């Protein structure tokens, strides 16, 4: 049974300037709550109390906003690494246990979380990536999958005609030690500035079972650009 969660929220979010010039993206409000607080509320509602947030840029603002309800993990290299590096800093917190992994810039209907967690609890997949199979574009973190919905690869550069969906930035990890072994090998041998999906793709190629579960058409938004933020406010305010 999964009991821990990690939210990565260390980045600069420069594509959202001027909204995020001196404000972490996870503190952007949609309605009366920030993005991070919305995810924390959903996690706690479904019994996930042991939550860590990886912080970097303007970390004090996140700490002042969220207070003592989460554990904070500092990524001092947030200017030099991507989300793979941020999640690596949570290795000791996770301590080889299964965990839920979220990006700090997503907003989603809680049914997505409920259905995905239920599927993960009932199945023995190594990793499950929550995936939107209905809409994706050039900017999406696209996936290619088998007929059984197991990951072949995930990266932005997949041709739109060959892609099957978009990973939304929410996942459930069972093979924790193996994932971090892949992270470390990539960062030591290839560099720091890789997306988490680079490791997922390598694991899939090596035969690990990475299942892509569906959002089932429930709404969600990854907020990278100002027009994403406007869409999020229209859907969730």
NUSE-126287 format. One record per residue (C-alpha): residue number from 1; x, y negated, z. Coordinates in steps of 0.02 Angstrom, whole numbers, plus 50000, padded with zeros to 5 digits. Each point is the difference from the previous one (the first is absolute). Example, Ala and Ser with C-alpha at 12.3 -4.5 7.8 and 13.67 -1.06 7.14 Angstrom:
2
    n      u      v      w
    1  50615  50225  50390
    2  50069  49828  49967
//
This chain:
237
    n      u      v      w
    1  50000  50000  50000
    2  50075  49834  49947
    3  50021  49878  50145
    4  50121  49867  49937
    5  49998  49864  49868
    6  50128  49883  49926
    7  49958  49840  49907
    8  50141  49917  49902
    9  49986  49810  50001
   10  50178  49933  49989
   11  50008  49924  49826
   12  50010  49821  49937
   13  49843  50009  49889
   14  50069  49868  49883
   15  49870  50036  49866
   16  49869  49923  50114
   17  50088  49833  50025
   18  49948  49873  50062
   19  49881  50103  50109
   20  50144  50101  50071
   21  50142  49874  49998
   22  50011  50010  50189
   23  49863  50128  50040
   24  50015  50191  49988
   25  49876  50070  49875
   26  49924  50115  50131
   27  49936  49849  50096
   28  49895  49934  49856
   29  49820  49995  50056
   30  49857  50080  49907
   31  49845  49945  50090
   32  50044  49980  50183
   33  50142  50129  50007
   34  50174  50018  49928
   35  50050  50146  49891
   36  50106  50083  50133
   37  49866  49983  50132
   38  49872  50078  49884
   39  50109  50154  49974
   40  50038  50013  50186
   41  49814  49993  50041
   42  49963  50141  49877
   43  50142  50107  50066
   44  49944  49979  50180
   45  49818  50034  49957
   46  50052  50169  49931
   47  50105  50043  50153
   48  50173  49945  49942
   49  50067  49905  50150
   50  50189  50017  49975
   51  50030  49870  49865
   52  50162  49916  49947
   53  50020  49848  49887
   54  50165  49975  49911
   55  50037  49813  49998
   56  50133  49888  49925
   57  49953  49834  49920
   58  49925  49881  50131
   59  49986  50148  50119
   60  49960  49890  50150
   61  49838  49944  49918
   62  49943  50180  49980
   63  50049  50041  50179
   64  49909  49847  50067
   65  49845  50042  49898
   66  49986  50186  50040
   67  50068  49999  50178
   68  50023  50161  50096
   69  49879  50110  49902
   70  50141  50072  49891
   71  50185  50045  50006
   72  50116  49887  49900
   73  50146  50064  49897
   74  50123  49873  49930
   75  50070  50012  49825
   76  50145  49876  49999
   77  50035  50040  49816
   78  49828  49955  49933
   79  50077  49883  49871
   80  50105  50142  49929
   81  49890  50155  50000
   82  49826  50053  49946
   83  49863  50092  50094
   84  50101  50162  50002
   85  50131  49911  50106
   86  49867  49925  50114
   87  49921  50169  50033
   88  50171  50077  50034
   89  50018  49886  50152
   90  49848  50087  50076
   91  50086  50170  49997
   92  50029  50010  50188
   93  49824  49938  50040
   94  49925  50137  49891
   95  50115  50133  50074
   96  49962  50131  49866
   97  49813  49997  50037
   98  49864  49987  49867
   99  49949  49819  49975
  100  49895  49879  49899
  101  50097  49878  49893
  102  49926  49836  49940
  103  50059  49846  49909
  104  49959  49842  50093
  105  49924  49909  49851
  106  49849  50110  49965
  107  49818  49981  50048
  108  49880  50144  49978
  109  49829  50066  50044
  110  50016  50109  50155
  111  49913  50144  49909
  112  50160  50018  49899
  113  50096  50029  50161
  114  49868  50115  50076
  115  49986  50112  49848
  116  50188  50009  49970
  117  50041  50040  50181
  118  49868  50137  50001
  119  50075  50078  49842
  120  50176  49991  50071
  121  49946  50081  50165
  122  49915  50144  49908
  123  50139  50038  49875
  124  50183  50044  50009
  125  50074  49882  49872
  126  50173  49929  50036
  127  49943  49822  49958
  128  49837  49924  49944
  129  49996  49837  49901
  130  49833  49910  49995
  131  49969  49959  49817
  132  49882  49894  49897
  133  49961  50099  49844
  134  49882  49870  49927
  135  50104  49844  49969
  136  50185  49963  49979
  137  50105  49878  49899
  138  50180  49959  49958
  139  50035  49936  50175
  140  49928  50156  50085
  141  50105  50130  50089
  142  49938  50131  49879
  143  49996  50189  50020
  144  50003  50147  49882
  145  49922  50158  50071
  146  49967  50182  49958
  147  49826  50069  49967
  148  49995  50045  50186
  149  50038  49817  50047
  150  50177  50033  50058
  151  50128  49865  49967
  152  50117  50011  49851
  153  50072  49825  50017
  154  49957  49827  50067
  155  50074  49836  49939
  156  49943  49838  49923
  157  50085  50038  49834
  158  49886  50145  49951
  159  49914  49966  49835
  160  49818  49953  50029
  161  49944  50133  49875
  162  50089  50135  50100
  163  49952  49942  50175
  164  49857  50076  50098
  165  49979  49876  50142
  166  50080  49882  50125
  167  50065  50040  50174
  168  49921  49869  50112
  169  50136  49991  50134
  170  49918  50118  50126
  171  50069  50174  50030
  172  50003  50146  50121
  173  50168  50083  50031
  174  50021  50176  50069
  175  50179  50046  49946
  176  50079  49854  50090
  177  50177  50064  50023
  178  50012  50048  49817
  179  49936  49830  49943
  180  50132  49909  50102
  181  50134  50115  49932
  182  49950  49944  49826
  183  49999  49818  50054
  184  50176  50012  50070
  185  50069  50091  49849
  186  49927  49869  49882
  187  50060  49852  50103
  188  50176  50070  50021
  189  50022  50057  49820
  190  49892  49882  49897
  191  49973  49840  50099
  192  49882  49914  50122
  193  49877  49912  49887
  194  49882  50144  49957
  195  49814  50023  50023
  196  49940  50142  50111
  197  49924  50080  49845
  198  50175  50036  49934
  199  50020  50126  50141
  200  49824  50069  49975
  201  50040  50032  49818
  202  50163  50090  50042
  203  49909  50109  50127
  204  49865  50043  49873
  205  50133  50050  49873
  206  50076  50115  50131
  207  49835  50089  50029
  208  49927  49916  50154
  209  49811  49985  50001
  210  49952  49817  49987
  211  49813  49989  49975
  212  49914  49846  49931
  213  49833  49980  50089
  214  49867  49883  49932
  215  49935  49834  50064
  216  49832  50065  49936
  217  49963  49830  49924
  218  49999  49911  50168
  219  50074  49824  49987
  220  50178  49953  50042
  221  50127  49868  49949
  222  50189  49989  50005
  223  50040  49816  50022
  224  50153  49955  49896
  225  49939  49843  49910
  226  49882  49858  50040
  227  49866  50073  49888
  228  50009  50162  50104
  229  49970  49897  50157
  230  49849  49917  49921
  231  49932  50171  49950
  232  50026  50065  50177
  233  49903  49854  50073
  234  49858  50030  49877
  235  49989  50185  50045
  236  50034  49998  50187
  237  49962  49830  50078
//
